[in-house]
Each structure stands twice: as structure tokens, then as C-alpha cells.
């Protein structure tokens, strides 16, 4: 995944005074020597041909800074000091705090590159103190299109490495359905990678990228690309829903046959699996009982503290069990492999949650809550044992 550096930056410089080369240095919290940057390409025209220096008025540690290699070589991404971003406005009084504040936009320093060692790395900040030198050379608007397109190709190539698309099948090659646990696990991993890549693209381009071709292009969805969008006739669009009414005459008859009692009978039959209920109740309990601790943790959290990992993995288990065990036929002939693969993942999340919980039990801040943490530990063990037992049962039935 991309490395974001902003709070860890103490100060830095970006030098694009030489065409087709961006050099720079970054001083980061926790590192004695600056990170040296040497990239191929050019910045956007607002800072192309310039040297940009910046200082962070409130630097603070950031885990991403520790994993950055000391010498960064690669390709430039988008580099500009005029990227428009939404910023949160602090409420001026109690009345403002009770209403949704209007959107506020600010110029952000955006420094992105594709590192040979670390992949995509970027800095985005609106509160840095920035100084821009005079232009040594200038780029016009038409010339700017070339680096922007090159940057899109760099992002597309990087995301392709995340997605790892399988080789396409030959036209005459038939693919048999495989309900094995390993086949479903491979399918789930492919889905995870695709989701991760899509989230990276949305993070980069925001909501605006959903309404143009940029996200489709960097994701490799060439079939979704279009040079223009045809206008929609509002009158036709407004009547379009009626066209389906003629082809579904049986729908009205079906609605007449179903009365309220039949509907409620169906709901009563759809009882949750005991393991699903156990995981759901566990998550509700921990979110309720450690609400205050979660709020305190969120202020300085990097989403990777022991408490973050404990909650996140527990919620993963609950959510996936609800999806996998939420149907009567979850162990049916065409779903057993899928259910086993989901349960394997839940088992891994349970182990990760227990590891995070053990860290909490050793933390000084949780010394006075050992009884509660021991209760959580017992419940997690019960959930893990339930997952193991269900996997064993499904394997025996499948055999």
C-alpha cells in the first residue's frame, strides 16, 4: 500500500530546476539523516523549474517514516503546490458545533513519487510553510499534459502490481467450476487485491475521480473508458422505469399470494447460526464497554495500535461470519469450499485479535482492566474453537 508522509515531515525541499529531474531531501521525525530523493520526470507547471522548500510547524512521529529507504530513486508522480483539498473547519461556537460546517477548500502541497524500493509514496499537507523560488525554466499548459499522462501510467502500472491479474484463458479453453477451499481462497485474495487497488485510486482522485475516466484508466478497466458522455434525455429517463412493468406480470400475482403471516413465518425460520450470534454479541460488547478507551486511542491512533488491531480483527470475524453463515445453505454442495475459505480467514483474524489482546494485557494503561480483558480472551477462544469445530464438520461432510 502507499506510504503517506505528512505529520512525520520536519522540513524538506523539492528541486526541479533541472528539466526531467526532481531531486529533494526530507527530514523526518526519528531519523537523523535526511531521505535523499532523485526522480525522473517533472512537476506540474506551478512548481516546474522551481525549488520548493517547506516546513511542518507541528511534526509528530509516523510509522510510515520508519520504513522509508534512505535513498529514493524512481519516477515522479503528481507534484504541485496548488492541489485543492477539503479541510475540516473548527467550530467557532457551540451553535456551529451542532450543525454541519460548510465545505472549505485550501491549497495543499502534494508531493508524490513511485519509488523503486517503497512503491508509491506521497505527502499531502495544507498547513506547511512553503517557499517557492523563481522559475529557472517554465512549462506551459500544453506541455503540462505530458507529465500528467505519464503520472497516470505510473499509477496504473503500480496498481497492476497490487492487483496481479491472472493470465486470461484461451477462447477455446473451458474452465471447470472448482469448489475447493484453496480455489475459493485464491479467488478471495484476488478480490482483496482488487479492492485495495480501487481504494488507493479513490484515495488519490477522491469523489471527482468517480465521475471521469481517471479511476477507470489507472485500474485497467479500459472497457469503461469513453471520450465523452452522451447527454441523457430527462423525459425518457423519467419514463424508463415503466418499460420493465410489461415483462414482469407474474410479480403482481406473487405479491397477492404472499400475506403478512407468510412473511413473518419466513423471518422466524431464518435464525442466525450460533457462531454468528456469538461473534456479533462479542463485538457489540467490546464496542460498548471500551467506548471511552477507543475515543482516547483515536486521537493519536495510526490504525495499527494493539487496540486498533484487536477491534479491527474482531469486527472482521463478525462481519464475515454473518455473510458466510447467513443462509440456510451455507454448507451446501456449491458453497462448502467458499464457507471453509471464509472460516480459515476468520481463524487467522481470531489469532491476530488474540495477539493484539495479549499486548493490551501487558500494557500499563490497561493494568486496572485485566478482568475485562480476561473475559474478552475467553470469548475469543470460544469463537476460535467454534470456527475450528465448524471447519472440521464441513470438511467431514464434504468428504
Secondary structure, DSSP 4 states (H G I P E B T S, - for coil): -PEE-STTEEEEEEE--STTEEEEEEEETT-SSPEEEEEES---TTTTTSEEEEE-TT----HHHHTS-SEEEEEEEEEEEEEEEEEPPPPSSHHHHTSPPPPEEEEEEEEEEEETTTEEEEEEESS-EEEE---SS---HHHHHHHHHHHHHHHHHHHHHHH-PPPPPPTT--------HHHHHHHHHHHHHHHHHHHHHHHHHTGGGGGSSHHHHHTT-GGG--S--PPP-HHHHHHGGGGGGGG-HHHHHHHHH--HHHHHHHHHH-PPPHHHHHHHHHHHHHHHHTHHHHHHHHHH--S-SHHHHHHHHHHHHHHHHHHHSSSTTTTSTTTHHHHHHHHHHHHHHHHHHHHHHHHHHHSGGGGGGHHHHHHHHHHHHHHHHHHHHHHHHHHHHH-
